[in-house]
Amino acid sequence: MQIESVAGSEAPAVSGAGELARGLHTSLPVMIGFIPFALVLGAQASKKGFEPAGVALMTGLNFGGGSEFAAVHLWTSPPHVLLIVAITLLINSRHLLMGAALAPFLNGLSKRKALMALFFMCDESWAISLADARRRSGEKQIPAFSLPYYMGASSGLYLTWVVFTFLGARLGPVLGDIESYGLDMAFPAVFFVLLKGMWTGVRAARPWVVSLLAAVGACVFLPGAWYVVVGSVAGAIAACLQGGGRK
């Protein structure tokens, strides 16, 4: 495949500072979109008794918004640790597929740099960097994957997320019900923007639709957070079946 050969080629020097700035500039709208629902997560966590430093530690080590919202939602005193771990693992299991899609572009990196890049990977940085790598590959640019660009995009998103979840935990008790301001709408809004950028056709979206319908059905008919499990498994099965049907 053309991608592998381009990504694995000897990479000439690129302008690190320029590429870093380009990544930051590209991710700036998403960084702004991060702020409202980072504040909401921090405020929700403070209601459950999290200290601001604890919220920053959680978001800094995990860096997966969906799983963090689920963990906070399921948090009790004492917490059901195994349930939270299982739900977090299921939600973050999508990173396996995301990492597999990005892997061909990481072939030219050392293991240390590749692991560092994957640590900072979230849905948004993945979508932004994958689109950029595919574009550069189509234009025969070497390397197809620009690590400085990726780090510019992902580090900006990472710092925004950690800082504003911390501030949300600090300001939540002062502002009261922060969700009443409608800030939680930023969460689906950002994903709709990403969906538009990643849209390649109805066929590719079938697993998403299956996952959505299964999760909605489970949310209606099953108690607790089983809709997360059902939606994740249904989407993964649909993706496997669809992938297996290709020649």
VOBA-1610 file (N, C-alpha, C; in pm, whole numbers, padded with zeros to 5 digits, always signed):
BEGIN
Met+00085-00119+00000Met+00000+00000+00000Met+00089+00124+00000Gln+00042+00223-00069Gln+00123+00341-00085Gln+00156+00409+00047Ile+00061+00403+00137Ile+00079+00471+00266Ile+00201+00417+00338Glu+00212+00284+00345Glu+00321+00226+00420Glu+00456+00267+00361Ser+00465+00264+00227Ser+00592+00293+00167Ser+00633+00438+00191Val+00535+00527+00191Val+00566+00667+00215Val+00604+00689+00360Ala+00522+00631+00450Ala+00545+00653+00594Ala+00676+00591+00638Gly+00717+00482+00574Gly+00836+00415+00619Gly+00963+00467+00556Ser+00950+00563+00466Ser+01068+00616+00400Ser+01150+00699+00497Glu+01278+00716+00462Glu+01364+00800+00542Glu+01312+00943+00539Ala+01284+00997+00655Ala+01218+01126+00661Ala+01318+01240+00659Pro+01306+01333+00565Pro+01392+01450+00570Pro+01348+01541+00683Ala+01432+01636+00720Ala+01398+01727+00828Ala+01281+01815+00788Val+01191+01837+00881Val+01081+01929+00858Val+01094+02040+00960Ser+01027+02150+00933Ser+01032+02262+01024Ser+00950+02229+01147Gly+01018+02191+01257Gly+00946+02149+01376Gly+00858+02257+01432Ala+00913+02379+01445Ala+00835+02487+01503Ala+00717+02524+01412Gly+00743+02524+01282Gly+00636+02557+01188Gly+00525+02454+01190Glu+00564+02327+01193Glu+00464+02220+01196Glu+00389+02219+01329Leu+00460+02249+01438Leu+00395+02257+01569Leu+00289+02368+01569Ala+00327+02483+01513Ala+00233+02595+01506Ala+00116+02561+01415Arg+00144+02489+01306Arg+00036+02450+01215Arg-00063+02357+01286Gly-00012+02265+01365Gly-00100+02176+01440Gly-00183+02251+01542Leu-00119+02344+01613Leu-00194+02424+01711Leu-00301+02507+01644His-00267+02565+01529His-00363+02648+01457His-00482+02566+01408Thr-00453+02446+01358Thr-00562+02361+01307Thr-00656+02319+01418Ser-00599+02289+01534Ser-00683+02237+01644Ser-00747+02348+01727Leu-00716+02474+01696Leu-00767+02583+01779Leu-00920+02584+01791Pro-00996+02568+01681Pro-01143+02565+01698Pro-01191+02453+01790Val-01125+02336+01780Val-01165+02224+01866Val-01125+02252+02010Met-01010+02317+02028Met-00968+02353+02164Met-01073+02444+02229Ile-01124+02539+02152Ile-01229+02628+02206Ile-01354+02547+02237Gly-01385+02450+02148Gly-01501+02365+02173Gly-01484+02276+02294Phe-01360+02246+02330Phe-01332+02163+02448Phe-01372+02234+02578Ile-01359+02364+02580Ile-01370+02439+02705Ile-01504+02418+02776Pro-01617+02432+02704Pro-01745+02417+02777Pro-01763+02282+02842Phe-01737+02174+02764Phe-01766+02046+02829Phe-01655+02000+02922Ala-01536+02061+02912Ala-01435+02037+03016Ala-01483+02100+03148Leu-01542+02219+03138Leu-01596+02283+03259Leu-01710+02200+03318Val-01794+02144+03228Val-01905+02061+03276Val-01853+01937+03348Leu-01752+01872+03289Leu-01697+01752+03354Leu-01638+01787+03491Gly-01563+01897+03497Gly-01505+01936+03625Gly-01612+01966+03729Ala-01718+02035+03684Ala-01827+02068+03777Ala-01899+01942+03825Gln-01922+01848+03731Gln-01987+01723+03770Gln-01901+01645+03869Ala-01771+01645+03844Ala-01680+01572+03933Ala-01679+01635+04073Ser-01684+01769+04077Ser-01683+01835+04209Ser-01808+01800+04288Lys-01922+01781+04217Lys-02044+01740+04286Lys-02031+01603+04350Lys-01946+01518+04287Lys-01927+01383+04340Lys-01817+01378+04446Gly-01762+01495+04481Gly-01662+01500+04587Gly-01519+01498+04541Phe-01495+01509+04409Phe-01357+01512+04359Phe-01292+01645+04394Glu-01167+01641+04433Glu-01087+01762+04449Glu-01039+01808+04311Pro-01022+01939+04289Pro-00973+01986+04158Pro-00845+01919+04113Ala-00752+01898+04206Ala-00626+01832+04168Ala-00652+01688+04125Gly-00747+01623+04189Gly-00781+01486+04152Gly-00843+01480+04013Val-00925+01581+03980Val-00984+01588+03846Val-00876+01606+03741Ala-00782+01697+03769Ala-00672+01720+03674Ala-00588+01594+03658Leu-00567+01521+03767Leu-00490+01396+03760Leu-00563+01293+03674Met-00694+01282+03692Met-00772+01185+03615Met-00768+01219+03466Thr-00796+01345+03434Thr-00801+01382+03293Thr-00662+01381+03229Gly-00560+01407+03310Gly-00425+01404+03256Gly-00375+01264+03228Leu-00413+01169+03311Leu-00366+01031+03292Leu-00452+00954+03193Asn-00581+00985+03189Asn-00671+00909+03102Asn-00692+00975+02966Phe-00718+01104+02964Phe-00738+01184+02843Phe-00836+01116+02748Gly-00951+01085+02800Gly-01059+01026+02719Gly-01191+01077+02774Gly-01245+01181+02714Gly-01360+01251+02771Gly-01480+01162+02797Gly-01515+01075+02699Gly-01633+00992+02716Gly-01623+00901+02836Ser-01508+00838+02854Ser-01489+00747+02967Ser-01485+00822+03099Glu-01436+00946+03096Glu-01431+01024+03220Glu-01570+01069+03263Phe-01652+01107+03166Phe-01791+01140+03201Phe-01861+01017+03260Ala-01836+00900+03199Ala-01899+00777+03250Ala-01849+00745+03390Ala-01718+00759+03412Ala-01661+00728+03544Ala-01718+00819+03652Val-01731+00947+03618Val-01788+01042+03716Val-01934+01011+03741His-02006+00978+03632His-02148+00946+03647His-02169+00824+03737Leu-02078+00726+03725Leu-02094+00601+03801Leu-02031+00609+03940Trp-01964+00721+03970Trp-01890+00731+04096Trp-01985+00734+04215Thr-01959+00647+04311Thr-02037+00644+04434Thr-01938+00637+04550Ser-01988+00641+04670Ser-01902+00630+04787Ser-01952+00515+04875Pro-01880+00404+04881Pro-01753+00375+04811Pro-01777+00346+04664Pro-01678+00369+04578Pro-01697+00348+04434Pro-01699+00201+04396His-01778+00170+04291His-01776+00034+04235His-01662+00029+04133Val-01545+00001+04186Val-01422+00015+04106Val-01424-00074+03982Leu-01461-00201+04001Leu-01459-00293+03888Leu-01555-00249+03778Leu-01673-00201+03817Leu-01769-00154+03718Leu-01712-00034+03642Ile-01654+00060+03715Ile-01598+00179+03650Ile-01482+00142+03557Val-01398+00050+03603Val-01286+00006+03518Val-01338-00062+03392Ala-01439-00147+03408Ala-01492-00220+03292Ala-01555-00124+03192Ile-01634-00029+03241Ile-01699+00067+03151Ile-01594+00154+03082Thr-01495+00199+03160Thr-01388+00282+03102Thr-01313+00206+02994Leu-01286+00079+03021Leu-01214-00004+02923Leu-01296-00020+02796Leu-01425-00042+02811Leu-01509-00060+02693Leu-01515+00068+02610Ile-01535+00179+02678Ile-01545+00305+02604Ile-01414+00338+02534Asn-01303+00315+02604Asn-01173+00348+02545Asn-01124+00241+02447Ser-01197+00130+02435Ser-01153+00025+02342Ser-01155+00073+02197Arg-01228+00181+02171Arg-01226+00235+02035Arg-01086+00283+01998His-01005+00314+02098His-00868+00359+02070His-00786+00249+02003Leu-00824+00122+02023Leu-00753+00014+01955Leu-00771+00027+01804Leu-00895+00052+01762Leu-00922+00068+01620Leu-00860+00198+01567Met-00869+00303+01647Met-00811+00430+01604Met-00659+00417+01589Gly-00595+00352+01685Gly-00451+00332+01678Gly-00411+00246+01560Ala-00494+00144+01530Ala-00465+00058+01414Ala-00472+00138+01284Ala-00568+00230+01276Ala-00580+00313+01155Ala-00461+00407+01140Leu-00407+00451+01254Leu-00295+00547+01250Leu-00160+00476+01237Ala-00155+00348+01274Ala-00028+00275+01281Ala+00055+00279+01153Pro-00006+00264+01033Pro+00078+00267+00911Pro+00157+00396+00896Phe+00107+00504+00954Phe+00176+00632+00943Phe+00286+00649+01049Leu+00287+00558+01149Leu+00384+00569+01258Leu+00506+00481+01235Asn+00510+00410+01122Asn+00619+00314+01098Asn+00757+00378+01100Gly+00765+00504+01061Gly+00895+00569+01057Gly+00942+00622+01191Leu+00860+00610+01293Leu+00896+00662+01425Leu+00959+00554+01512Ser+01044+00597+01606Ser+01095+00503+01705Ser+00980+00460+01796Lys+01000+00349+01866Lys+00895+00299+01956Lys+00861+00403+02063Arg+00965+00471+02114Arg+00941+00571+02218Arg+00852+00685+02166Lys+00882+00734+02047Lys+00802+00843+01991Lys+00661+00796+01954Ala+00651+00673+01904Ala+00518+00622+01867Ala+00430+00607+01990Leu+00488+00554+02099Leu+00409+00538+02223Leu+00370+00673+02281Met+00462+00770+02272Met+00429+00904+02321Met+00314+00963+02239Ala+00319+00943+02108Ala+00212+00995+02023Ala+00080+00929+02056Leu+00081+00799+02081Leu-00043+00728+02111Leu-00099+00768+02247Phe-00011+00804+02343Phe-00060+00848+02473Phe-00146+00974+02459Phe-00105+01064+02370Phe-00176+01191+02354Phe-00291+01181+02253Met-00318+01060+02205Met-00424+01046+02105Met-00562+01051+02170Cys-00646+01136+02118Cys-00788+01137+02153Cys-00866+01141+02022Asp-00997+01136+02030Asp-01077+01132+01907Asp-01043+01249+01815Glu-01032+01366+01875Glu-01013+01487+01795Glu-00874+01493+01733Ser-00769+01466+01815Ser-00633+01471+01760Ser-00613+01360+01657Trp-00677+01246+01681Trp-00669+01136+01585Trp-00731+01176+01451Ala-00851+01234+01456Ala-00920+01273+01332Ala-00841+01379+01257Ile-00791+01477+01330Ile-00715+01586+01267Ile-00587+01534+01203Ser-00511+01452+01278Ser-00381+01405+01228Ser-00397+01302+01117Leu-00499+01217+01128Leu-00519+01116+01023Leu-00557+01184+00891Ala-00645+01283+00899Ala-00683+01357+00777Ala-00560+01426+00717Asp-00475+01482+00802Asp-00355+01550+00752Asp-00258+01450+00690Ala-00240+01335+00756Ala-00148+01233+00704Ala-00196+01179+00570Arg-00325+01158+00557Arg-00380+01108+00430Arg-00362+01212+00320Arg-00381+01338+00355Arg-00363+01445+00257Arg-00218+01451+00212Arg-00125+01448+00308Arg+00016+01455+00275Arg+00059+01332+00195Ser+00003+01215+00229Ser+00036+01095+00154Ser-00012+01107+00009Gly-00134+01160-00008Gly-00187+01179-00144Gly-00106+01277-00224Glu-00043+01373-00156Glu+00041+01472-00224Glu+00187+01429-00233Lys+00216+01303-00194Lys+00352+01246-00199Lys+00450+01320-00108Gln+00401+01383-00003Gln+00491+01451+00090Gln+00555+01348+00182Ile+00681+01369+00214Ile+00756+01278+00302Ile+00809+01355+00422Pro+00779+01309+00544Pro+00696+01193+00577Pro+00548+01227+00569Ala+00465+01125+00547Ala+00321+01149+00542Ala+00271+01194+00679Phe+00326+01136+00784Phe+00285+01172+00920Phe+00384+01272+00977Ser+00336+01391+01009Ser+00421+01495+01067Ser+00405+01492+01219Leu+00506+01439+01287Leu+00497+01429+01432Leu+00486+01567+01500Pro+00563+01668+01456Pro+00544+01801+01519Pro+00403+01855+01501Tyr+00347+01834+01383Tyr+00209+01878+01360Tyr+00113+01806+01455Tyr+00131+01675+01465Tyr+00046+01595+01554Tyr+00059+01642+01699Met+00185+01665+01743Met+00205+01706+01881Met+00152+01846+01906Gly+00160+01934+01805Gly+00101+02066+01820Gly-00049+02057+01843Ala-00114+01973+01761Ala-00260+01957+01774Ala-00296+01889+01905Ser-00229+01777+01935Ser-00270+01698+02051Ser-00228+01764+02183Ser-00113+01828+02188Ser-00073+01892+02314Ser-00163+02010+02347Gly-00206+02085+02243Gly-00299+02194+02268Gly-00432+02143+02324Leu-00481+02034+02265Leu-00606+01975+02314Leu-00588+01919+02455Tyr-00475+01855+02478Tyr-00448+01793+02609Tyr-00446+01900+02718Leu-00370+02005+02696Leu-00358+02109+02799Leu-00491+02180+02821Thr-00565+02204+02713Thr-00697+02266+02727Thr-00788+02181+02814Trp-00785+02051+02785Trp-00872+01959+02858Trp-00838+01955+03007Val-00710+01938+03038Val-00668+01925+03178Val-00692+02055+03254Val-00653+02168+03195Val-00666+02297+03264Val-00813+02331+03290Phe-00900+02310+03190Phe-01038+02354+03208Phe-01123+02253+03287Thr-01084+02128+03291Thr-01154+02039+03385Thr-01117+02077+03528Phe-00991+02115+03547Phe-00948+02163+03679Phe-01028+02288+03718Leu-01039+02383+03624Leu-01114+02505+03654Leu-01262+02476+03677Gly-01315+02378+03602Gly-01455+02340+03623Gly-01479+02288+03763Ala-01383+02210+03812Ala-01396+02159+03948Ala-01383+02270+04051Arg-01303+02372+04019Arg-01286+02485+04109Arg-01409+02577+04108Leu-01463+02601+03987Leu-01571+02698+03972Leu-01710+02637+03989Gly-01719+02505+03974Gly-01849+02440+03980Gly-01929+02473+04104Pro-01869+02461+04223Pro-01945+02492+04345Pro-01989+02638+04352Val-01916+02728+04285Val-01951+02870+04286Val-02063+02900+04187Leu-02056+02839+04069Leu-02152+02869+03962Leu-02281+02791+03976Gly-02283+02688+04061Gly-02405+02609+04077Gly-02418+02507+03965Asp-02541+02490+03915Asp-02567+02392+03810Asp-02516+02445+03677Ile-02391+02412+03645Ile-02327+02466+03525Ile-02391+02412+03397Glu-02455+02296+03407Glu-02521+02240+03289Glu-02642+02322+03247Ser-02699+02400+03340Ser-02815+02482+03307Ser-02781+02592+03207Tyr-02651+02620+03189Tyr-02609+02718+03089Tyr-02606+02659+02948Gly-02631+02530+02938Gly-02630+02464+02807Gly-02491+02431+02756Leu-02391+02435+02844Leu-02254+02410+02801Leu-02232+02266+02755Asp-02314+02174+02807Asp-02295+02034+02770Asp-02328+02009+02623Met-02393+02104+02557Met-02422+02087+02414Met-02295+02092+02330Ala-02187+02147+02387Ala-02061+02153+02312Ala-02008+02014+02281Phe-02038+01918+02369Phe-01986+01782+02351Phe-02034+01720+02219Pro-02167+01709+02198Pro-02209+01655+02068Pro-02175+01747+01951Ala-02168+01877+01976Ala-02136+01969+01866Ala-01996+01941+01809Val-01900+01919+01898Val-01764+01890+01852Val-01761+01760+01772Phe-01836+01660+01819Phe-01834+01533+01748Phe-01904+01542+01613Phe-02005+01627+01602Phe-02069+01646+01471Phe-01972+01712+01373Val-01891+01804+01424Val-01790+01868+01339Val-01689+01764+01291Leu-01644+01677+01384Leu-01550+01571+01346Leu-01613+01474+01248Leu-01741+01443+01272Leu-01811+01350+01184Leu-01816+01404+01042Lys-01841+01532+01029Lys-01845+01594+00897Lys-01710+01581+00827Gly-01602+01605+00904Gly-01469+01596+00844Gly-01429+01454+00807Met-01481+01354+00881Met-01442+01215+00857Met-01540+01142+00765Trp-01647+01207+00726Trp-01752+01139+00650Trp-01700+01094+00514Thr-01711+00965+00487Thr-01667+00913+00357Thr-01780+00840+00284Gly-01900+00842+00340Gly-02012+00778+00273Gly-02097+00698+00368Val-02214+00659+00318Val-02312+00589+00401Val-02260+00452+00444Arg-02192+00384+00351Arg-02147+00247+00383Arg-02050+00246+00501Ala-01957+00339+00501Ala-01859+00343+00611Ala-01924+00379+00744Ala-02041+00444+00738Ala-02107+00488+00860Ala-02200+00382+00919Arg-02215+00269+00850Arg-02309+00168+00900Arg-02277+00121+01043Pro-02151+00090+01078Pro-02124+00048+01217Pro-02161+00155+01319Trp-02143+00282+01283Trp-02181+00390+01374Trp-02331+00387+01398Val-02406+00368+01287Val-02552+00367+01299Val-02598+00249+01383Val-02537+00132+01359Val-02571+00013+01437Val-02543+00036+01585Ser-02427+00092+01614Ser-02389+00120+01753Ser-02487+00218+01817Leu-02523+00322+01743Leu-02616+00422+01795Leu-02753+00360+01826Leu-02807+00285+01730Leu-02939+00226+01750Leu-02939+00126+01865Ala-02832+00045+01874Ala-02824-00053+01983Ala-02813+00017+02118Ala-02735+00124+02124Ala-02719+00196+02251Ala-02850+00263+02292Val-02920+00322+02196Val-03048+00386+02229Val-03149+00281+02278Gly-03154+00167+02209Gly-03246+00062+02250Gly-03214+00011+02390Ala-03085-00008+02418Ala-03043-00055+02551Ala-03073+00050+02659Cys-03056+00178+02621Cys-03082+00285+02719Cys-03229+00287+02758Val-03314+00254+02661Val-03459+00256+02686Val-03502+00133+02768Phe-03446+00019+02734Phe-03499-00105+02791Phe-03414-00167+02902Leu-03288-00124+02917Leu-03202-00184+03019Leu-03165-00082+03126Pro-03147-00127+03249Pro-03109-00033+03356Pro-02960+00000+03353Gly-02924+00105+03426Gly-02783+00139+03444Gly-02714+00182+03315Ala-02585+00148+03308Ala-02502+00192+03195Ala-02479+00082+03092Trp-02572-00011+03084Trp-02554-00121+02989Trp-02557-00074+02845Tyr-02614+00044+02821Tyr-02616+00094+02683Tyr-02474+00117+02630Val-02380+00144+02720Val-02241+00161+02677Val-02186+00029+02625Val-02210-00078+02701Val-02162-00210+02661Val-02229-00254+02531Val-02361-00242+02528Val-02436-00289+02410Val-02395-00211+02286Gly-02387-00079+02298Gly-02350+00003+02184Gly-02210-00027+02133Ser-02115-00043+02226Ser-01976-00071+02188Ser-01964-00205+02117Val-02025-00308+02177Val-02015-00442+02119Val-02085-00448+01984Ala-02204-00388+01976Ala-02278-00391+01849Ala-02200-00320+01738Gly-02141-00206+01770Gly-02063-00133+01670Gly-01941-00212+01626Ala-01873-00276+01722Ala-01753-00355+01688Ala-01790-00474+01601Ile-01900-00543+01635Ile-01944-00658+01555Ile-01981-00613+01413Ala-02053-00502+01405Ala-02093-00451+01273Ala-01972-00416+01188Ala-01870-00354+01252Ala-01748-00318+01179Ala-01674-00443+01131Cys-01668-00547+01217Cys-01602-00671+01178Cys-01674-00739+01062Leu-01806-00744+01072Leu-01884-00807+00966Leu-01870-00731+00835Gln-01872-00601+00844Gln-01858-00519+00723Gln-01719-00533+00664Gly-01617-00535+00752Gly-01480-00551+00704Gly-01458-00689+00644Gly-01519-00791+00705Gly-01506-00927+00655Gly-01573-00948+00522Gly-01670-00861+00490Gly-01742-00874+00363Gly-01668-00815+00245Arg-01561-00739+00275Arg-01484-00679+00165Arg-01393-00782+00101Lys-01365-00763-00027Lys-01276-00854-00098Lys-01132-00820-00064
//
